[in-house]
Amino acid sequence: MGLFDKLKQGLGKTRESIKGAVDSVFVAFNNIGEDLYEELEEALIFADLGAETAIALTNELRENVKTKRISEPEEAKKELYNIISEALSGDCSLNLSGKPAVIMVIGVNGVGKTTSIGKMTALLQSKGKKVILAAADTFRAAAIDQLAIWADRNNVTMIRHEEGSDPAAVVFDACAAAKSRNADVLICDTAGRLHNKKNLMQELEKIYRVIKRELPESSLEVLLALDATTGQNAVNQAEMFKETADITGIVLTKLDGTAKGGIVINIKKKLNIPVKFIGVGEGIEDLQEFDPEAFAKALLE
């Protein structure tokens, strides 16, 4: 199965939710009017695009219908799909400049953060990149052990300290190891405890300082892992983390298990944070780099 087919299959539940809801609205009306827009807005909200994004998309469609003198509901539906595709567009590529490039991954427990790091490592290795991992989520021994399993599976070096150690000290040692071993990418698994944002912010700032001091020429990606099955709660998490961390991208996990993938559109439209990876299955190859055009095509066509 090709990447696009896997994507389309993984988005099956979300596609049914969004495309099914939108199609049912446009089929129900012979003319374009306020009743159609009200039904559409409600359908988009129930498809987990969120009220703010649903209203914005509907208003944009209303304006485009007027400007382009669209009169048929079927043409209006095509215009809506164009608007959604445009909302998803933009540069979603990883910045891997400098050697080593640094990727920090944050996120609350249970969202698939460490698993995503393991799959991301495999993806980067398939592109010929030498990867080193840093177990900087020292708050839980289980997090360190889980990352170690992925390090063994991918046959990569992992830098670790004991549970409760200073995360910045782990990152300091990992930076040194990455330089000495000529690694292309250093991926840091960090804690994401939202119950104490002040401590989290101080911890992340300390890690930032270490990276900037030890690897001044390296790019830094800060990726937030979110569980797509939690719908609007994931958007709320993104808003809270954005207050604390300089997030450069989203890793959206478990898309294959939910009809709530519309949050991709919500995150991009509302928070202007690019989605950089999506999880569309259980396999190690099922973490895909986000392709806005392919995503829109798999979702809407």
C-alpha positions in Angstrom: 0.0 0.0 0.0 1.4 3.4 -1.0 1.8 6.4 1.3 -1.3 8.1 -0.1 -3.5 5.0 0.1 -2.3 4.6 3.7 -3.1 8.2 4.4 -6.6 7.9 2.9 -7.2 4.7 4.9 -6.0 6.3 8.1 -8.3 9.3 7.6 -11.3 7.1 6.9 -13.2 8.0 10.1 -12.4 11.7 9.8 -13.2 11.7 6.1 -16.6 10.2 6.8 -17.2 12.8 9.6 -16.3 15.9 7.6 -17.0 15.0 4.0 -20.2 13.2 5.0 -21.5 16.1 7.0 -20.6 18.7 4.4 -22.0 16.6 1.5 -25.3 16.1 3.4 -25.8 19.8 3.8 -25.2 20.7 0.2 -27.4 17.9 -1.1 -30.3 19.1 1.1 -30.5 22.6 -0.5 -31.4 23.6 -4.1 -30.4 27.2 -3.5 -27.6 29.0 -1.6 -28.9 31.1 1.3 -28.6 31.7 5.0 -30.3 28.4 5.9 -27.5 26.5 4.0 -24.8 28.5 5.8 -26.3 27.9 9.2 -26.6 24.2 8.6 -23.0 24.1 7.2 -21.6 26.0 10.2 -23.3 23.5 12.6 -22.0 20.5 10.5 -18.4 21.8 10.7 -18.7 22.3 14.4 -19.9 18.8 14.9 -17.0 17.6 12.7 -14.6 18.9 15.4 -13.4 22.0 13.5 -14.4 24.1 16.5 -16.9 27.0 16.6 -14.4 29.7 15.8 -12.9 27.9 12.8 -16.3 26.7 11.5 -17.6 30.3 11.6 -14.5 31.6 9.9 -14.7 29.0 7.1 -18.4 29.6 6.6 -17.9 33.4 6.4 -15.1 33.0 3.9 -17.4 30.8 1.8 -20.2 33.3 2.0 -17.8 36.1 0.7 -16.4 33.9 -2.1 -19.8 32.8 -3.3 -20.8 36.5 -3.5 -17.5 37.6 -5.1 -17.4 34.8 -7.6 -21.1 34.8 -8.3 -21.6 31.2 -7.4 -25.2 30.1 -7.7 -25.2 26.3 -7.5 -24.8 24.4 -4.1 -22.5 21.9 -5.8 -20.1 24.7 -6.9 -20.3 26.2 -3.5 -19.2 22.9 -2.0 -16.2 22.8 -4.3 -15.4 26.3 -3.2 -15.5 25.3 0.4 -13.1 22.4 -0.3 -10.8 24.9 -1.9 -11.0 27.1 1.2 -10.2 24.2 3.5 -7.2 23.1 1.3 -5.9 26.7 1.3 -6.3 26.8 5.1 -4.0 23.7 5.4 -1.4 25.0 3.0 2.0 26.2 4.0 5.5 25.0 4.7 5.3 21.9 7.0 8.8 20.6 6.5 11.2 20.0 9.3 14.1 22.5 9.7 17.2 20.2 9.9 19.8 22.8 9.2 23.1 22.7 11.2 24.7 19.5 12.5 23.3 18.2 14.5 19.8 19.5 14.0 17.9 19.4 17.3 14.3 18.3 17.8 12.6 18.7 21.1 9.4 16.8 21.6 6.9 17.8 24.3 3.4 16.7 25.3 1.4 15.3 28.2 1.5 11.6 29.2 -0.4 9.2 27.1 -0.5 11.1 23.8 2.0 8.9 22.1 5.0 11.2 22.5 7.7 8.6 23.0 6.3 6.3 20.4 6.3 9.1 17.9 9.9 9.8 18.7 10.7 6.2 18.0 8.9 6.3 14.7 10.4 9.7 13.8 13.8 8.2 14.4 13.1 5.3 12.0 11.8 7.8 9.4 14.9 9.9 9.6 17.2 6.9 9.5 15.4 5.8 6.3 16.6 9.1 4.8 20.2 8.4 5.8 20.3 10.5 9.0 22.3 9.5 12.0 20.2 10.0 15.1 20.9 10.3 18.8 18.2 10.3 21.5 18.1 12.2 24.8 15.9 10.8 27.6 15.2 14.2 29.1 11.8 13.3 30.5 13.4 12.3 33.8 10.2 12.8 35.8 9.1 9.2 35.1 11.4 6.1 35.0 8.8 4.6 32.6 9.4 7.3 30.1 13.2 6.6 30.1 12.6 2.9 29.8 10.1 3.3 27.0 12.5 5.5 25.0 15.3 2.9 25.6 13.2 0.2 23.9 12.8 2.4 20.9 16.5 3.2 20.9 17.3 -0.5 20.9 14.7 -1.2 18.2 16.2 1.5 15.9 19.8 0.7 17.0 20.6 4.3 18.0 22.5 5.8 20.9 20.4 7.1 23.8 21.8 9.4 26.5 20.1 8.9 29.9 20.5 9.7 33.6 18.7 8.4 36.6 15.0 9.2 37.3 14.7 12.6 38.9 17.9 13.9 37.3 18.1 17.4 35.9 16.7 17.2 32.3 19.1 20.0 31.2 22.1 17.9 32.3 20.8 15.0 30.2 20.6 17.4 27.2 24.0 18.8 27.9 25.5 15.3 27.7 23.4 14.5 24.6 24.7 17.6 22.9 28.3 16.5 23.6 27.6 13.0 22.4 25.9 14.2 19.2 29.0 16.4 18.4 31.5 13.7 19.2 29.7 11.0 17.2 29.0 13.3 14.2 25.2 12.8 14.5 22.8 14.5 12.0 19.9 14.8 14.4 19.5 15.0 18.2 16.0 14.2 19.4 15.2 15.2 23.0 12.2 13.6 24.8 11.1 16.1 27.4 8.4 16.2 30.1 5.0 17.9 29.5 3.4 18.5 32.8 0.6 21.0 32.4 -0.4 20.9 36.0 2.5 23.2 36.9 3.2 25.5 33.9 5.7 27.6 35.8 8.0 24.7 36.5 7.6 23.4 33.0 8.5 26.8 31.5 11.6 27.0 33.7 12.6 23.5 32.8 12.2 24.1 29.0 14.0 27.5 29.2 16.9 25.8 30.9 17.1 23.2 28.2 16.8 25.9 25.5 19.8 27.7 27.0 21.9 24.5 27.1 21.1 23.7 23.4 21.8 27.3 22.2 25.1 27.4 24.2 26.4 24.0 23.2 25.0 23.9 19.6 24.8 27.5 18.5 24.8 26.7 14.8 22.0 24.1 15.1 18.4 24.5 14.1 15.8 23.8 16.9 12.4 22.3 16.3 10.0 22.2 19.2 7.3 19.7 18.4 4.1 19.2 20.5 2.6 15.8 20.4 -1.2 15.7 20.5 -3.7 12.9 20.6 -6.2 13.4 17.8 -8.8 11.2 19.5 -9.2 13.9 22.2 -10.6 16.4 19.7 -11.0 19.9 21.0 -9.1 19.0 24.2 -6.0 18.6 22.0 -6.6 22.1 20.6 -6.9 23.4 24.2 -3.6 21.7 25.1 -1.9 23.3 22.1 -3.1 26.7 23.3 -1.8 26.1 26.8 1.6 24.8 25.6 1.9 27.8 23.2 1.8 30.1 26.2 4.8 28.2 27.7 6.9 27.0 24.8 7.9 28.3 21.4 6.2 25.5 19.4 7.4 25.1 15.8 5.1 22.2 14.9 2.6 19.6 15.9 2.8 15.8 15.9 -0.8 14.6 15.7 -1.1 11.0 16.8 -3.8 8.3 16.5 -5.6 9.9 13.5 -6.6 6.4 12.3 -8.6 5.8 15.4 -10.8 8.9 15.4 -13.3 10.9 13.4 -11.9 14.1 15.0 -9.1 14.7 12.6 -10.7 18.0 11.7 -8.7 19.5 14.5 -5.8 19.6 12.0 -7.7 22.4 10.3 -8.6 24.0 13.6 -5.0 24.1 14.9 -3.7 25.5 11.6 -6.5 28.1 11.2 -6.8 29.2 14.9 -3.3 28.9 16.2 -1.2 29.1 13.0 1.0 26.2 14.1 2.0 23.8 11.3 1.3 20.1 11.7 4.6 18.4 10.8 3.8 14.7 11.4 0.6 12.6 11.6 0.1 9.1 12.9 -2.1 7.0 10.6 -1.6 3.5 12.0 0.2 1.3 14.5 3.2 0.3 12.4 6.6 1.9 12.7 6.2 3.3 9.2 2.8 4.8 9.9 4.1 8.2 11.2 4.1 10.3 8.0 5.5 13.7 7.3 2.5 16.0 6.9 1.7 16.9 3.3 -1.1 19.5 3.2 -2.1 18.9 -0.4 -2.2 15.1 0.0 -4.1 15.5 3.3 -6.8 17.7 1.8 -7.1 15.4 -1.2 -7.4 12.3 1.0 -9.9 14.1 3.3 -12.2 15.8 0.7 -12.1 14.1 -2.7 
